[in-house]
Amino acid sequence: MRGSNALRILCWHVDGSWMESFIQGRHVYLLPKEPEGGPFGLGRAGHPWPRHVVDVPAEALRDTEVDVVILQRPEELALAERWLGRRPGRDVPAVYVEHGTPQGRAATSRHPLADRDDIPVVHASDFNRLMWDCGRAPATVVDLGVADPGHRFTGELPQAVAVVDEPFGRDAGTDLLEALRAAAPIDLFGSGAEAIRSWPDGRGHALTGNPPIPLEELHTAMARRRAFVHPSRWTSPGAPLIEAMLLGLPVVAVATTAAATLPPAVGAVSCDLGVLAGRLAALTADRDLAAEAGAAARAHALAHHGLDDFLNRWDVLLERAVT
């Protein structure tokens, strides 16, 4: 049972890491459920979430009390209006969470809500807010916060680790992993990662893709490696990068999007592949050096990506939306 000040929030399961953090708040989270599932009717999708995360049949939403709608995709505007019988932003308060960087020409990409001033847009980073043209829409930033898995770095394996879902194409930067394997063996995890594999050869060490594993097992596997590689050119830094830092791993990151704001003490942050490769080689060769940089990475993550701060900032935004 939630407290009397808990809001009833309609939202969709879109970004798994963000949702995992968001539902740790003090509210009741209503997830639309359709018999056929689909991208807009997944509900809890079998996740072992707390009881205050509730599947609601889509056809029952019109008769369900909803205090605020969290939108994450443009299609949800019309869908919420049809299911609720109320217009988000006008008849029922709404907030739009923009998880990603703009596609196409970044600096001139106009946000789908740019012509509205009744639904605030919440970005995942200052970089994303800067790049999106949000027009009349009020825009703010809430950096992702994640639960602290604890300082678990052992660094017993002189290898690097990367976590990339669907690791294909230049946005994800998988081609950069192919270049960085010249510096150290790299183990890649994530959905679809098992399709990626390069054997040791004249160009470098092994790049080994692995199928998805449970999060606790993934954290253990990450903590045994000596560095975390963030190769993305354009996707926003997500939970795997933050979790790696919280685990105490140093980070070797391409200095694009919000990753460019990471301090050098966390490992290496550069657009120069030579710099990244050199630092990766040094970190994987020296466990003590990796542990020192990993401690700095953990301190940074605790200061900027704590779960409590994330939830507190969302409470302020939600109260503002419904007032």
JOJOPE-V769221 format. One record per pair of residues at least 6 apart in sequence whose C-alpha atoms are under 7 Angstrom apart, sorted by the first residue. I is the first residue (numbers start at 1). J is the second residue. Records with the same first field share a line. If there is no record, write none. Layout:
BEGIN
I->J + J
END
This chain:
BEGIN
2->26 + 27 + 28
6->26 + 27 + 28
7->27 + 28 + 67
8->27 + 28 + 29 + 30 + 66 + 67 + 68
9->28 + 29 + 30 + 66 + 67 + 68 + 69 + 70
10->29 + 30 + 31 + 66 + 68 + 69 + 70
11->29 + 30 + 31 + 69 + 70 + 71
12->31 + 32 + 40
13->19 + 42 + 43
17->239
18->144
21->145 + 146 + 307
22->311
23->29
25->311
28->52 + 53
29->52 + 53 + 54
30->53 + 54 + 55 + 56
31->43 + 44 + 54 + 55 + 56
32->41 + 42 + 43 + 55 + 56 + 57 + 58
33->41 + 42 + 43 + 55 + 56 + 57 + 58
34->41 + 42 + 57 + 58
43->55
44->55
58->83
59->83
61->83 + 84
62->83 + 84 + 85
67->92 + 93
68->92 + 93 + 94 + 322
69->88 + 93 + 94 + 95
70->94 + 95 + 96 + 97
71->95 + 96 + 97
72->96 + 97 + 98
74->112
77->88
80->88
81->87 + 88
86->92
88->94
89->118 + 119
93->321 + 322
94->119 + 321
95->119 + 120 + 121
96->119 + 120 + 121 + 122
97->121 + 122 + 123
98->121 + 122 + 123 + 124
99->123 + 124
100->235 + 236
101->128 + 234 + 235 + 236
102->109 + 131 + 132
106->131 + 132
107->131 + 132
108->133
109->132 + 133
110->132 + 133 + 134
111->132 + 133 + 134
113->134 + 137
114->133 + 134 + 135 + 136 + 137
115->135 + 136 + 137
116->136 + 137
117->136 + 137 + 138
119->137
120->137 + 138 + 139
121->137 + 138 + 139 + 140
122->139 + 140 + 141 + 142
123->129 + 140 + 141 + 142
124->141 + 142 + 143 + 144
125->141 + 142 + 143 + 258
126->141
127->257 + 258
142->310 + 313
143->305 + 310
144->305 + 310
145->305 + 306 + 307 + 310
146->239 + 305 + 306 + 307
147->306 + 307
148->246
149->246 + 247
150->246 + 247
151->246 + 247 + 248
152->223 + 247 + 248
153->223 + 224 + 247 + 248 + 249
154->223 + 224
155->223 + 224 + 225 + 226 + 287
156->224 + 225
157->224 + 225 + 226
158->225 + 226 + 284 + 285
159->184 + 185 + 186 + 225 + 226 + 284
160->184 + 185 + 186 + 187 + 225 + 226 + 227 + 228 + 229 + 284
161->186 + 187 + 188 + 222 + 225 + 227 + 228 + 229
162->187 + 188 + 189 + 228 + 229 + 230
163->188 + 189 + 190 + 240
164->189 + 190
165->190 + 191 + 192 + 193
166->191 + 192 + 193
167->174 + 192 + 193
168->174
170->233
171->232 + 233 + 234 + 235
172->231 + 232 + 233 + 235
173->231 + 232 + 233
174->231
176->231
177->231
180->277
181->204 + 205 + 206 + 207
182->203 + 204 + 205
183->204 + 277 + 278 + 280 + 281
184->205 + 280 + 281 + 284
185->205 + 206 + 207
186->206 + 207 + 208
187->207 + 208 + 209
188->208 + 209 + 210
189->209 + 210 + 211 + 212
190->211 + 212
191->211 + 212
192->211
193->209 + 210 + 211
194->209 + 210 + 211
195->209
196->208 + 209
197->207 + 208 + 209
198->206 + 207 + 208
199->205 + 206 + 207
200->206
223->247 + 249
226->249 + 283 + 284 + 287 + 290
227->249 + 250 + 251 + 252 + 283 + 284 + 290
228->244 + 249 + 250 + 251 + 252
229->251 + 252 + 253
230->241 + 252 + 253 + 254
231->253 + 254
232->254
233->254 + 256
234->256 + 257
236->257 + 258
237->258 + 259
242->301
245->294 + 297 + 298 + 301
246->298 + 301 + 302
247->298
248->294 + 295 + 297 + 298
249->294 + 297
250->266 + 267 + 290 + 293 + 294 + 297
251->266 + 267 + 268
252->267 + 268 + 269 + 276 + 280
253->259 + 268 + 269 + 270
254->269 + 270 + 271
255->269 + 270 + 271
260->269
262->269
265->293 + 296
266->293 + 294 + 296 + 297
267->293
268->276 + 279
270->276
283->289 + 290
END
